[in-house]
Amino acid sequence: MTRVGILISGSGSNMEALVDSMTGDHPARACVVLSNVPGAGGLARAAARGVAIETVDHRAFGRDRAAFETALDAALAPHAPDILCLAGFMRVLTADFVSRWAGRMLNIHPSLLPKYRGLDTHARALAAGEAEHGCTVHAVTPALDDGPILGQARLRIAPDDTPATLAARVQLLEHRLYPLVLRRFAEGETDPVMLD
């Protein structure tokens, strides 16, 4: 059974979708949910699902990202994850950390990469007059929101969409796409899957 660690910073809605999908004949199970924010809402949701939880408060390390990541490694090690899923984890990881997880770390991003890397993706898509928007699951590489695309889901932007309404609609796609890609990835499938 493949062991999956999930890193979060907030409410953990994508984490919930991932954990809830890993049942029955699924080849993976969640072994730990870790947050860099003490008291993040997703921690209680993970614990309620019987998943081990850990916290490594990034603020305790100031600007020393290497020390923070050493603490991350130490917190993850007892749970021995095979795959790491970033699910709203709002810290940029160093190349050293990413290289240790090369080929074993996934991220979901709220845009149709390579468009709109970084933050405020919904507002930026609207400001650009895009007809479509969506989300992407990709393998993590040292470059921000880069790496091989493993899946995308798209929707049409409505004339009355705002950043908030678009975010809510894209999040529903995320909850479908990320579990699908994780299952395929755990089965050794890396060809991109597209949802419309």
N, C-alpha and C positions, 0 to 999 in steps of 0.2 A: 504494500500500500504506500503510495506516494504521500509524503508529509508536506503540508502547505502552511507556511507562515504568512500572516497578513499584517501589513503595516498601515496604520490609520492615524489621522490627526483630529477627527471630528466625530460626527454622529455614526459613521460606519454603515451607511446604507448599502454601498457596494460590498462591504465585508459581509453584511447579512445575506445578500444575494448569493455570494460565493459559498458561505458556510451552509446555507440552506440547500444549495445544489449538490453538495458533496454527501450524498446518501445512496443507499441501495448499491447498484453495480458500478457506481462512480469509482474510478481508479485512485482517487485521492481523498484525503481527509484533512481538515484544518487541525493543526497541532498547537498553534499559538496565535493570538492577536496582540500586537504590540503597538502602543501609542507613545508619541513624543510629548503628549499633552496629558498631565495628570487629570483624572476625572473626565476624560473625553467620553461622550455619550456612548460611543461604540464599545467601550470596554464592558459596561454593564450588559449590553446586548449580547456580546460574545460570551460573557460568563453565564448568562441565562441560557445559552445554547450548550453549555458544558465545555466550552473551549477555554484552555488556559490563557491567562492574560498577563501582560508585562507592561511596565511603564519605564521609559528612559527620558527624563525631562531634559530637552535640549538646552534649556535656559541655564542649567547648572554648569554648562561647559563654555559659556560665552561664545567666542568666535573660534574656539578650538574644535573644528569639525572632526579632526582625526580622533580626538579623545571621545567625542560623542559616539563616533562609529565603533570605537573599541568597546564602549559600553553596550552598544547595540549588539555587537557580536557576542559579548558575554551573556546578555539576556536571552539571545536566541539559541545559543549553543546547547543548553540542556534539553531543548525541544527538538533538536536535530531536523530542521526543515530541509526538504529537498528542493523546494521551489519557494520563492518569495513573491507575493503579490502586493504591489503598492496600490492602496485603495483610498485615495484622498490623503496620502502622506505628504504633508506640506513642507518637506525639507529636501533641499538639493543634496544629493549624495556625491561623495568624491569619487574620482576615477579609481582610486584604490579599492574602495568598498565595492563599487560596481564590478570591477574586474574579478573580485573574489566570487561574485555570483554570476559571472558571464554565462549566458545561455540558460540561466535558471531564475531570472527575475523579470516579472511582467509589470506593466503599468497600464492604467486606463486614463485617457486624456479626453477632455470634452471639446474636441474639434476633429475635423477630418484632416489629420496630419497628411502632408507636411504643412498645411495651413495652420496658422494661429498657435504656434508653440507658446508656452508660458501662460500667463494669467489673463483674466477678463475676456475669455474666448467668445462668449455669447455677444457681448457688446461690440466686440471687434467685427464679428461676422455680420451683425446688423448694420454697423456703420459702413461696411464695405459693400452693402447691397447684395449680399450673397442670396442665391435662390435656395441653396441647400446648406445644411449644417448637420452635425452628428458627433460621433465619438469614435475613438480608435483605441484598440489594445495593441501594445507593441512590446517587443523585447527591449529591456533597458540597456542602454549603452552610456558611456560617459557624457555624450552630448545631450543637452536638455531636450526632452520630448522627441527623441530621435530613436533610431534602432528599427530593426525589421518589423513591418506591420503584420500582425497576426490576425486582425479582424477589424472591420469597420461597420458601423450602422449609421444610416442617414435618414433624414426627414426633410420635408419641404418647409421652408420658413414661411409662416403666415404673415399677411400684411399687417396684422395688429400685434404681432409678437413683440414683446419687450425682452430685455435680458433675463428677467425673472421667469417669464412664461417659457422662454426658450430653454432656460436651464432646467426647468421642471420637466419639459418634454424630452430633452436629451437624457436626463437622468433615468427615465423609464427605459430608454434604449440601452443605457449602460447596464442596467440590471438584467437585461436579456443577453447582451453581448459578452460581458466578462465571464459569466459562468460557462457559456458555450465555448469560448476560447480556452479557458482553463482546462475544461474536460479534454478537449482535443489536444492541448499541449501535454497534459499528463499521459495521454495515450501515444505521444510521440508525433503528433500531427502539427506541422508548422506552416502549412499552406494557408494563406489568408482566407478568412471566411467573411462574406459580405452579407449584411442584412439590410433590407429596404423596408 
